[in-house]
């Protein structure tokens, strides 16, 4: 399966956002970690930033809602026309209903699982899923170290999904060193922030992420 690279805007220089977006124009997606300070211990950004990026870049948008009660805001986020909206398994009280609403709004539906969250509940929503995001760090802050035990979780997720057309995305400590292991375990969509935006040549780094 072709690897897709999602550049996490959280690691960008927001004082030079237009220039930063130009540096990652070869990414498959721009990833947004929307944090509310409740579900995760940090606050990041909201709709105005995503809307601004939509105006400045043609790269498809990948919105990761790290917030409580995500169903309250789906219509607002869908209005900026992201390719993907991902909600957390731990935060969506009525997960199946939420995933179906995302699709009805014209977006691909994703569900994210924190490192400690088991995969079991996914089997009941596979028909409503387009993407599973496996967090390979505890969410809330960028630049954390990859948790090696998540390789086993990714492999089990791939086994659970089987032949269903569902992407496995990974987020947290992704680098050129561990991408081959992540891909071998079953992941095909890789979120990276610091590794891409701090690279001297982000375009070359993204190209290496696809082939290493």
N, C-alpha and C positions, 0 to 999 in steps of 0.2 A: 504494500500500500504506500502511495506517495506521501512523503512527510510534508506536513504543513507547519509553518513557523508563525507564531503569534507574538508580535513585539509588544511587551508590556509598557504602556505609556507611563506607568508609575515611576519608572527609572529615568524618564526624560528630564531635560532642563526646561521647566515650564516658562522660564523667561525668554526662551528662544524656541517656542513650540513649533512654529512653522518650519524652521530650519531642521529641527529634530525629526519632524515627520518626513521631510525630504530625504533624510539620511536612511530612513527605514522603508522607503517606498517599494523595495523589493520583497518585503514581508508578505505573507499570505493574508495576515490579519493584523489589526491593531487591537490589543487586549486592554480592557479597562477593568481595574479592580475597584468597584464602587463600595466603599466602606462607611458604615454608619456610626462607629464608636460604641455600638451595643452588641451586635453579633460578633464583631471582632474588636480588639482593643485599640482601634485607630480610626481616624477619619481621613478620607482621601478627597474625592471630588464627586460631582454629580452631573446632572444633565447639561448644564451650560458648557462644561469642558468637552463633553462628548459631542455636543452639537457644533462646537467650534472646530473640533477635529474633522467632523463630517464635511464642513465647508472647505477645509484646507487639504484634504487628502481623498484620493479615490480608492485607497486600500479598504477592503471590507472591515466592518467593526465587529468586535467580539466582546460582549458586555457580560461581566461576571458580577452578579449582585451578591455581595457579602453583607447582606442586610437582613434585619428581621422583617417579617411580613412582606416579602417581595411582591406578592400578588397585588398589593395596593398601588404599585408603580409600573406595572407591566405596560399599560397603554402609553404612558409618558415615554418610557424608554424605547418602545417599539416605534414611536413617532420619528426617531432619528434614523430608522431603517438599518439597524444592525443585522448582520447575517445570523448571529447567534445571541441568544439571551440564556445565561446559565444561572440557576438558582441553587441554593444549598439544600441538600437533603434534610439537614438539621433545622432549617429555618422555615421550610414550606410545610404548613400544617396539612394542607390538602394537596399533596404533591401531584397526583395525577391530574386534578383539575387545573393546577397551575401550568403544567406542561402542555396540556391541551390548549389553554388560553394563549400561550406563547405561539404555538403553531397557528392558531386562528388569527393571530395578529400579523402573520406573514413571516415569522422568524423561525429559525431552527431552534429546537428546545434542548437545553442541556441541564444536567444535574451534577452538582459538585459534592464530593465527600471529603471531609476532614480526615487526617491520618488515622484517627482512632475509630472512625465510623465503619462498621462492617458493610459488606456488599449485599447482604441478604435481601434487603428491601427493594433492590433494583429489579429483581425478577418480576415484580408486580407492575412495573411501569415500562418495560422494554418496548412495548408497542407504541409508546408515546414519546420515546427518546430518539434524539439524533446524535447526542454527544454525552459522554461521561467524563467529567473532570476529576482526576485523582490528585488531590493536594499532596505534594511530596515534601511539604513543610507545614508547620502549624500556621494558619493564615493570620494576616494582620500587618505584617511588615515585609518589605523587600529585602533582598540580599542575604537570606538565611541559607543554612547548609541543608543539602539534600538528605532525606532520611532513607538509608539503604533498604530498610525493611519494606518500603513501598514497592520495590520491584516485584516481590511476591504477590502483593495486592493487585498490581497491574496485570500480572499473568492470570490470576484467578478471575479478574474482571473480563479479560479476553475470553476465557473459557465460559463464563456465564453468558456473555453476549452471543457467542457462537458465530453463526453466519449472518446475523442481523446487521444491517448497514449502519452501524453506530460507531462513531469515532471515539477513541480514547485519547483524551488530552491530559497532559501532565503540567503542573505548575509548581515551581519551587526548587531553586538550586539547579536548574537545567543548564548544562554546559556541554562543550564538545567532548569532554571526557566521559560523561555518562549517557549521552544520547544513544550510542550503539546498544547499551544495556537496556535502556528504556524501550527502544524500538524492538529489540529481540523479545522483550516481555510482552509486547503487543500494542504499545502506544504509537500513534501516528501524527499527533498534533502536539507541538511543543511550545510552551509559553516561556519566554525569557525576557528579562528586563535589563538588569545591570550588565549581563554578559554581552548583550547587543549594543546598548547605548554607550557603554564605556569602551567598546572596541574602536581601534583607530579607523577601521574601515568596516562599518556595520554591514554593508552590502556583501562584502567578501565573507564576513562571519556568518551571515544568514545562509549564503551558498554552501559553506562548509557544514552547517547544521543539517542541511538536506542530504549530504553525501557521505559524511564521516562514518 
